[in-house]
Amino acid sequence: MRFVLREFEKIVCAALFLGMTLLGFINVVVRYATHYSFAASEEVLTNGFLLLTVFGAAIAARRGQHLAVTLVHDALPKRLAQAVFILSVILSVLLLAASAWFSWATLMNQIDSGIRSYALGLPAWWYQVGLPFGFALIMIRHLQYVAETWHTPRAEPKGTPRV
């Protein structure tokens, strides 16, 4: 059970990617064999990419591999760099919490309105249901990474005199 909790986003990404690959492959085979295609597969693949992106971002957050420009942070004295780091963590958490909140509000709106997808006619919320949880997971994984790396000493830039 701990493995599933620790690696949840990797499992979701693997299952999504496998399903999307199979659907795309089947669509190509059917198109060349019958000169018809599964037009609705585009809808499923597009929404699959959205979920794959969000859960992939959770993997990157857990590893601390999100894009960052550290030029200013690395040039700052240690105390000021810590303050900038804390500010960036607070702003990141606020952004992710807002993303989770607004995607939840969108999900509730889709459920209440009964809107349907354009190709398959499925309830649109089926595609949206993973987003609020995905953003919450990114926030959790980011905070896990911050907790693990907070007391890790940062490397001093080469040529920096020690005071």
N, C-alpha and C positions, 0 to 999 in steps of 0.2 A: 504493500500500500504506500509506503514511503517513496518507493521508486516512482509510482504513478504521480504522486503529488510533486515530487522534485522535478520530474521530466514531463509534466503534463503538456506544456506547450509544444515540446518536441514530438510527442505522440500525436497531438492534434495536427501539427504541420505535416507529419509523415502520412497520416491518413488522408488529409486533404489533397496532398500532392499526388499520392497514389490514385485516389479517385479521379482527380482532374486529368491525370495522364491517361488513365484507362478510358475515360469519356472522350478525350480528344482523339485517342487512337481509334476507338470504335467509330467515331464520326468520320475520320479519314477513310477507314476501310469501307464503311457503308457508302460514302460519297463516290469512291472509285469503283465499287462493285455495282452500285445501282443507279448512279448519277443523281441520287437524292442525298440530302443531308439532314441531320438533326438540327434544325434551326434553333430549337430551344436550348441546345447545348451551350450556345454563346452566353445565354443568361446565367446558366449554372456555373460556367467557367469564370465569368466576370465576377460574380459574387464569391466564388471560391478564392479568387485572387485577393479580394478584399480581406477575407478572413485569414488567408495565408500571410498577408502583409501584417495584420495586427498581431497574430500569434508569433510570427517571426520577429516582430519588434520586441515581444516579451523575452524571447531567447536572447536577443542582443542586449536588452536591459539587464538581464541576469548576469551576463558576462562583462558588462560595462563596455560594450563595443559600439555604442551609438556614435555617430559622427560628432566630433567635438573639435573646436579650435582652442588649443591650449596655449597659444603663444603668450597671451596676456597673463593667464594663470601661472604659467611657468616662470615668468619674469617677476612676479610679485614676491614680497617677503612672505615667510611661512604663515604668519598670523593673518595677513591680509588675504592670502591665497585660501586659507581655511574659511574666511568670511565669504569670499566669492563662491567657494564650493557650496557652503550652506545656502546662500542665496539661490544658486542654480538648482539645488535639490528642492527647495521650497517652491520655486517657480515651476519646475518640472512636475512636481506632485500636484500643484494647483491646475496645471494644464491637463494632466491626465485625469484628474478628478472631474474637471469640467467636461472633458471628452466622454467620460463614462456617463456622467449625468445627462448630457444632451443626447447621447446615443440611446440611453434608456428612455428619455422623453420621446424620441422619434419612434422607438419600438412600441411604446404605449399608444402613441398616436396611430401607428399603422394597425395595431390590434383593434383599437376603438373604431377606426374608420372602415375597416374591412377591405382596404386597398389590396389589389391583386397584382401579381407580376404580369408583365406585358406578353410574354411568350407562352408560358406554361399555365398561366392563370392560377398559380399557387398563391396563398396568402403571402404578401410581401414581407411580413414580419419573420417568416421562416429564414430569410436571408439575413435579417438584421439581428437576430437573437444572440449571436455570439459577440457582437461588438461591445456592448457595455461590459461584459465579463472579460473580454480581451483587454480593454483599456484598464480595467481594475487590476488585471493580472500584470500588465506592464508596470503599473504603479507599485504593486507589491514586489515584483522582481527588481525594480529599480531601488526600492528601499532596502531590499536584502543585499544588493550589491554595495550600497552606501554603507550599511552597517558592517559589512565585512571589510571594507577598504578604508574606513574612516581613520583608523589608527595606524595604517600602513604608512611608513615614512615615504615621502615623495623623493624622487631622485633630484638632486641638485643639478642645475644646468652646468655643463662643462665650462670651466674658467670662472665660476662664481667664487669670489673670495668668501671665506668663512669669517663671520664677525663674532 
